[in-house]
Amino acid sequence: MAVYRGEYGSRSKEVAAPIAAQATAEDFVMRSSRAGGFTLVELLVVIGIIAVLISILLPVMNRAREQARSVACLSNLRQFQMGSFNYANDNRGFFAPIILKTTDLNTDFATSLTLRKYLGLFPQPASLPDPPAYDSMINSSQICANAYYARYALGNGVGPTFTMRYTYGMNYSEFADPAYPSLWASGPTPPPNVQYRATRVKNSAKKIAWADALSFKIRAAASSKFIAEAPSSYVAGFPQLPSNDMISYRHFGGANVVFFDGHGEWMPRKAVDITYLSPRQVNDLWYPYYGVIQNTK
């Protein structure tokens, strides 16, 4: 250290040196703390950016999940119609019956062991006899993920099986319409089974065979009854319980539909609900035999 003459000069030098050393240490601490973390403002900015990203991505992710559910549902419906084709090949061109015998409207396609095998409905217990045993339970993977009434109102929400009666339905519009007396299931001379014949279906690529439903059978007159699918947190007294023959618009405000030729697609409610359709459009979509047996309405 240099030595200076004079009391004040020497003392001034001795005081200045510690102050300079102290400032240098404080600068080091500040630089170290800034390099190792964030200020409160910086943290708030990062949190805000993350919140904005979540608000953008969450609806996209939810829609992607719903889209995946819809695709799986449509795949199930296509499988059922392919099974119905196989049944027709072995039964003189008749598709799988919607109702096995008109004297008992509870004997539907999901209760017969023979039809369960054709349609690929599982389980297929050896104890389930044919004729039907009134057991329409199938594996959860074959039930629409958005079929909340079947899953929660009538089931435990986790499976392993749920009833098919409130998940998918087969179209039987002619058989429910007195305008077709030879087919009318409730008429004085009903047919033995409620089933369509492939050779008589007019424009099969445009006629509904299967669809999302709250009944195992669906018809044109009930296409406007749907209000809402029961919520996943089902409680007694939900305003809409399944109505006979009702289609369910449970996917994006529309329904998955498979036609008699085997192809399927999602359709918006306005393209299915007869409230929005002309009489000709109703016949072309809902009445498989229309054009062969003319509707008199």
Buried (B, 14 or more C-beta within 10 A) or exposed (E): EEEEEEEEEEEEEEEEEEEEEEEEEEEEEEEEEEEEEEEEEEEEEEEEEEEEEEEEEEEEEEEEEBEEBBEBBBEBBBBBBBBBBBBBEEBEBBBBBBBBBBEEBEBBBBBBBBBBBBBBBBEEEEEBEEEBBEBBBBBBEBBBBBBBBBBBBBBEEEBEBBBBBBBBBBBBBBBBBEEBEEBBBEBEEBBEBBBBBBEEBBBBEBBBBBBBBBBBBBBBBBBBBBEEBBEEEBEEEBEBBBEBBBBBBBBBEBBBBBBBBBEBEBBBBEBBBBEBBEEEEBBBBBBBBBBEBEBEE
